[in-house]
Each structure stands twice: as structure tokens, then as C-alpha cells.
């Protein structure tokens, strides 16, 4: 961290020191204007390990005690979804901004409660939707925003892999809501980021692996509010000749051209009669490792976004209120799949009452 006044450095506390937490610790440690002040986990061994990784900072097993003693400027919540509501309430009631790991909640009603807490206490809360901060997604978004491919008509956003995601997160095997809730939230958020809000969808799901409880494949036909159409796919049961993990493959078609993100971060852009192809692969952070580097780089950029928002340099993109729209799409997928692929409209009343429809 470069030299700057102490008042410019945001004090960051981390709650949750499990599988993904080291990426956040490294990310915050690499950013100017951020300083890690404490970590917390119910498991003291995980908390101690994280504290050592962060430079021997204080560690806790009680989140309320951390907040009372450390007075952080923001809490980065990296726990599993069932704990998010209680931790969000703990932060909101104390006026402490929070960044919450995805999914915001497994339960749509609870997600709305978290958004309501943020609004009622006027406390900024962000969902750590890091996929939209990946370098390839930002490049595609800039091309779309330039209008060089014209009016958008169609997109395909696909994350298909057979990578053993359960090795690092074995508890996922028991999740009744599996790939849509854990990975689909990322993919639908990218679709919204690139194409705008979703008006409705139809979805079918599958379970092809014998060692999981929930769905490990899902395909959705999406209608966007703009009138554009799209296909969103997510799979953890695709055993391909060359596994693309952890890459998301994308195609966006417009009235004057198209953008295609292929394997190995190869981006091809057609604008009118002009075609160009180039790499949008991010650099691997000094602390990172391939093939995770695209995710690790996006964690840094998501944390940087929070600092930009806190400094008044940017508007918050992935607020808990905004993330309700991503979760509504995932909720609609479950409703549609339970009704053999019936079309489900995502009207505003749906976003409030979807949980009751399941």
C-alpha cells in the first residue's frame, strides 16, 4: 500500500475464512486505499490461518465482538448463504456497510429481507458478483456500449464444465438447489449486465451426476425487456474433450455486428464489414494461479469497485437491491423447471411473491 493519510484508508474486516476467503484477503491486501483490520470465523483454526495470511491481524470467532472492537468501514462477508441474513442484520443495525458473497440467499424471501434491511437502515450493501468484473465481460460491455454492433437481438451465455467443484466445497453435494443457485447466479448476472433486465424465461434442469442431490445442468430460453432473446446455460456435468473451466463462453448479436468470446479468452468482434480477433485474457495476479486467474483478477476488480463507490468515483453496480433481479431469474428457473419448462414472467409483483409460488 502506498503512503497516504490514514483517513483515506478503508478498514476492511472479513467474516468467513473458508474455501474462497484467501482470494479476498490477497485482493484487499493488493489494493491502495484498503487495510485489513480483522478476520472472523466460527472455526478458530480457519480464523487463525486467515489472520496469518493477512499479516497477523486480529482474529475472532464472534462477529458482533469484531464489530464492537474493530469498527470497520466495511465488512466483507464470505460465509455460506444460510448465514447471510443474520450477518446482514448485524451490520445494518450497526450502520456498517457490507459486501456479501453470492448467492445472497438460497431463499428468495430472505434475499428481499436483506435488501429491505439495507434500505431501512440506509446502509450500502453489495453482492460480490465478481463474474461481471472479469476482464472479458468488461471488454464485451464496452463494445456493446459503444453501439458498434448496433441494437442487440440475441445472446448466449454459457458456463459448461465437468470440473470437480466439490473437491473444495464438498457441502455442495447435499444442496437441493445446486448449479443454478451456486453458479447460475453468476451467469444470469452477466446476462443482465450485458443485455439488460429479463422480462421472462422458460427453463429445464437435469441431474446427470449420481453423487449430488440438486440439479447439475440447466438451460433457459430468456426474453429480455428490450425484446432481445437469449440462451443461458450452466452445467457442472459436461465432460468435454477440453474442459473450459473456469471460462464463460459468450456470443452477442446485434443489428450491425456481433461479439464472440471463445475458449482461451479469444474475442472476435464483427462491426459492419470489419472483423478483428484478439485476446482478453487477464494477467495472473502475483498471488494467483491458473486457471483461476480470471476469477482471482475479478475479485480484485470487485473490491476495487467498492473502494471507488466509497470514494464517490462510481455508482454501486451490484447492490443487494439490484441483485434481487438476478435472483428473480434464478427463482423463475426453478419455478419453470417444476412446471415442465413453462414460461415465467418476471414482473415486479413476481419479485416480491416468487417464494410463495414455489
Buried (B, 14 or more C-beta within 10 A) or exposed (E): EEEEEEEEBBBBBBBBBBBBBBBBBBBBBBBEBBBBBBBBBBEEEBBBBBBEBBEEBBBBBEBEEBBEEBEBBBBBBBBBBEBBBEBBBBBBBBEBBBBBBBBBBBBBBBBBBBBEBBBEBEBBBBBBBBBBBBBBBBBBBEBBEEEBBBEBBBBBBBBBBBBEBBEEBEEBBEBEBBBBBBBBBBBBBBBBBBBBEBBBBBBBBBBBBEEBBBBBBBBBBBBBEEEBBBBBBBBBBBEEEEBBBBBBBBBBBBEEBBBBBBEEBBBBBBBEEEEEEEEBBBEBBEBBEEEBBBBBBBBBBBBBBBBBBBEEEEEBBBBBBBBBBBBBBBBBBBBBBBEEBEEBEBEEEBBBEBBEBE
